[in-house]
Amino acid sequence: MAQIERGKVQNGSIVFPQPLPFPEGMEVMVRIDLITGGNQAMPLRATCVPDASAHFAALPFFGMWADREDMRDSAGWVRKEREQWQQRATRQD
């Protein structure tokens, strides 16, 4: 489930105009898009730019095949799979 809400930063916390419809203690993932305009000046800081590699490495599927012996050489595994797909596609029965 995804929900998009707009809030304002007050004293380092995000405050929403109305309470969110989630149970107390529910864990959520938050993505912050900065809204600039009007007379608000938003200083750009290095902390506002996410490190894409760190984000990717934190995803639950990252490294899920690390202990598979048949995938030690991932490029070789993909080549082999593509060859098999090609053989199935061109085989005349």
N, C-alpha and C positions, 0 to 999 in steps of 0.2 A: 504494500500500500504506500502511496506517495501523497503528500500534502504540501502545498506551497503556502507559506504565510509571510506576511510582511511585518517587520518589527523595527524597533529603534534601539540603539545601544545607549544604555544609561548606567553609569558607574561600572562599566566593564561587563555588564550583562545585557542580553537581548530581552527586551520587553515587548510583548505582543499586546495589541489593543484589547483582546478578549482572551480568556483562558483557553488553552488548547484541549481538545476532546480526547485526551489520552489518560490512561490510569497513572496514578502516582508511582514513580519509580521505573516506568517503562523506559527502556534504553532506545534511543533514536540516533540516526546518523544525520548530521547537520551539514549542509552546504551553504556557504555564505557568498552571495553576489552583492557587491557594493553598488548602491544606487547613488549616483552623483547628479547634481543639477541644482538649479536655483542658486542660492547664496552659500550652499554647503561646500566647503573646500575639504577634500579628502586627501591628506598627505599619503603618498605612496611609500610604503615601507617594505623591506624585504620580508617581513613576517606576513604580509598580505598575499604573497605569491606562494602558492603551495608547491612543494617539491613533488613533481609528478612521479619520479621513480620511487620515492618513499610511499606515496599513496598507492601505487601499483603493487608494490611489495607487500602492503598490508591487506590486500584483497584476499578473501578466503581461498580462492582457487590457485593462488600463486604457490608454486612448488609442489602441487599435489601429486606430480608424477616423479618427484625427485628420487624415490626409492625403487622405481621400476627398472629392472635390468634390461628389458627390451627397448627402453627409451634413453639409454645412456647417450647415444648419438642422435639427438632429436632431428637434425637435418637428414641424416641417413634414414631414419624411420619414416619421415615424410616422403622422401624419394621412393622408398619401397612401397608405401601405400599408394602413391600416385601411379606407379607402374602397374600395380594390381588393378586400380580403377581404370586405367587406360586399356588394359587387356580385356577387362569385362566390357568396356564400351565398344571395342573394335572387333570382338569375337563374333564370328558368323556361325550361328547354330543351324 
